[in-house]
Amino acid sequence: MKIAHVALWTRDLDGAAAFWRDFFGAVVGERYESRRRPGFASHFVTLPGGGPTIELMAGPWVAGEPPTESMGWTHIAVSLGSPEAVDRLAARCAAAGLLVSAARTTGDGFYEAVVKMPEGTLIEVTA
């Protein structure tokens, strides 16, 4: 058993796809537009190295800012493979105003930084 994909609502589908492509080197699949649910569109995003994909989803009914803390999933973590890769991505995100927490070694031994998508969704990047 394995996780096939995770899904993320966004109000800016093209902006979210560009974020994953530009900051993570992801391959963005073709845009899908539902005939069954008018207004629904999505892209599947595949990170380098494979693994589960991310489904970016948009619809005119999606509203509101992501809460800072609430029940349910709070973030995803993407392993970049090295502390240097974490530092590079954190620096790029800082320059773009998307760094939430600078790179550090956590109490449980992970080297990580926290970045956010332009709409605020949190992503932990680890070594």
C-alpha positions as CSV (number, residue, x, y, z in Angstrom):
1,M,0.0,0.0,0.0
2,K,1.2,3.5,-0.7
3,I,0.0,7.0,-1.1
4,A,-0.9,7.7,-4.7
5,H,-1.4,11.5,-4.5
6,V,-2.4,14.3,-2.2
7,A,-4.8,17.1,-3.3
8,L,-4.6,20.8,-2.6
9,W,-7.3,23.4,-3.3
10,T,-6.1,26.7,-4.7
11,R,-7.7,29.8,-6.1
12,D,-4.8,30.4,-8.5
13,L,-4.3,27.1,-10.4
14,D,-1.7,28.5,-12.8
15,G,0.2,30.3,-10.1
16,A,0.3,27.2,-7.9
17,A,1.5,25.1,-10.9
18,A,4.2,27.7,-11.6
19,F,5.3,27.7,-7.9
20,W,5.9,23.9,-7.9
21,R,7.6,24.0,-11.3
22,D,9.8,27.0,-10.6
23,F,10.8,26.3,-7.0
24,F,10.8,22.5,-6.9
25,G,11.5,21.5,-10.6
26,A,8.2,19.7,-10.8
27,V,6.7,18.4,-14.0
28,V,3.2,19.9,-14.3
29,G,0.7,17.8,-16.2
30,E,-1.9,19.1,-18.6
31,R,-4.8,21.1,-17.3
32,Y,-7.9,19.0,-16.7
33,E,-11.3,20.6,-16.8
34,S,-14.3,18.6,-15.6
35,R,-17.4,18.2,-17.7
36,R,-19.2,16.7,-14.7
37,R,-18.4,19.5,-12.3
38,P,-18.4,22.9,-14.1
39,G,-15.7,25.2,-13.0
40,F,-13.4,22.5,-11.6
41,A,-9.9,22.3,-13.1
42,S,-6.7,20.6,-11.9
43,H,-3.1,19.8,-12.7
44,F,-1.1,16.9,-11.4
45,V,2.4,17.8,-10.3
46,T,5.2,15.2,-10.2
47,L,8.3,16.0,-8.2
48,P,11.8,15.0,-9.4
49,G,12.5,11.4,-8.2
50,G,8.9,10.3,-8.5
51,G,6.7,9.2,-5.6
52,P,3.2,10.4,-4.9
53,T,1.9,13.2,-7.1
54,I,0.2,16.4,-6.0
55,E,-3.1,17.3,-7.5
56,L,-3.6,21.0,-7.6
57,M,-7.4,21.8,-7.8
58,A,-9.4,25.0,-8.4
59,G,-13.0,25.9,-8.5
60,P,-15.0,29.1,-8.2
61,W,-16.4,27.9,-4.8
62,V,-12.9,27.9,-3.2
63,A,-12.6,30.8,-0.8
64,G,-10.7,32.0,2.3
65,E,-7.2,32.0,3.5
66,P,-5.7,28.7,4.8
67,P,-5.9,28.7,8.6
68,T,-2.7,28.9,10.5
69,E,-3.7,25.9,12.7
70,S,-6.8,23.7,12.5
71,M,-7.9,20.1,12.5
72,G,-6.7,18.0,9.6
73,W,-3.6,18.0,7.4
74,T,-1.4,21.0,8.1
75,H,1.5,20.7,5.6
76,I,3.4,18.3,3.4
77,A,7.1,17.7,3.7
78,V,9.4,17.4,0.7
79,S,12.8,15.9,1.1
80,L,15.4,17.7,-1.0
81,G,18.2,15.3,-0.2
82,S,20.8,17.5,1.5
83,P,21.1,20.5,3.9
84,E,22.7,22.5,1.0
85,A,19.6,22.0,-1.1
86,V,17.4,23.1,1.8
87,D,19.5,26.2,2.2
88,R,19.3,27.0,-1.5
89,L,15.6,26.7,-1.7
90,A,15.1,28.6,1.6
91,A,17.2,31.5,0.1
92,R,15.1,31.5,-3.1
93,C,11.9,31.5,-1.1
94,A,13.1,34.2,1.2
95,A,13.9,36.4,-1.8
96,A,10.4,35.8,-3.1
97,G,8.8,36.5,0.3
98,L,7.8,32.9,0.8
99,L,10.1,31.8,3.6
100,V,8.2,31.1,6.9
101,S,10.9,29.6,9.0
102,A,14.7,29.6,8.2
103,A,16.6,26.4,7.9
104,R,17.5,24.7,11.2
105,T,17.9,21.4,12.9
106,T,14.8,20.6,14.8
107,G,14.6,18.9,18.2
108,D,13.8,15.6,16.5
109,G,16.9,15.8,14.3
110,F,15.5,17.0,11.0
111,Y,17.3,19.7,9.0
112,E,14.4,21.7,7.6
113,A,12.9,25.1,6.6
114,V,9.3,26.0,6.2
115,V,8.1,27.8,3.0
116,K,4.7,28.7,1.8
117,M,3.0,28.8,-1.5
118,P,1.9,32.2,-2.7
119,E,-1.6,31.6,-1.2
120,G,-0.1,30.5,2.2
121,T,-0.2,26.7,2.1
122,L,2.8,25.5,4.2
123,I,5.5,23.2,2.9
124,E,8.3,21.7,5.0
125,V,11.5,21.2,3.1
126,T,13.9,18.7,4.7
127,A,17.4,17.4,3.9
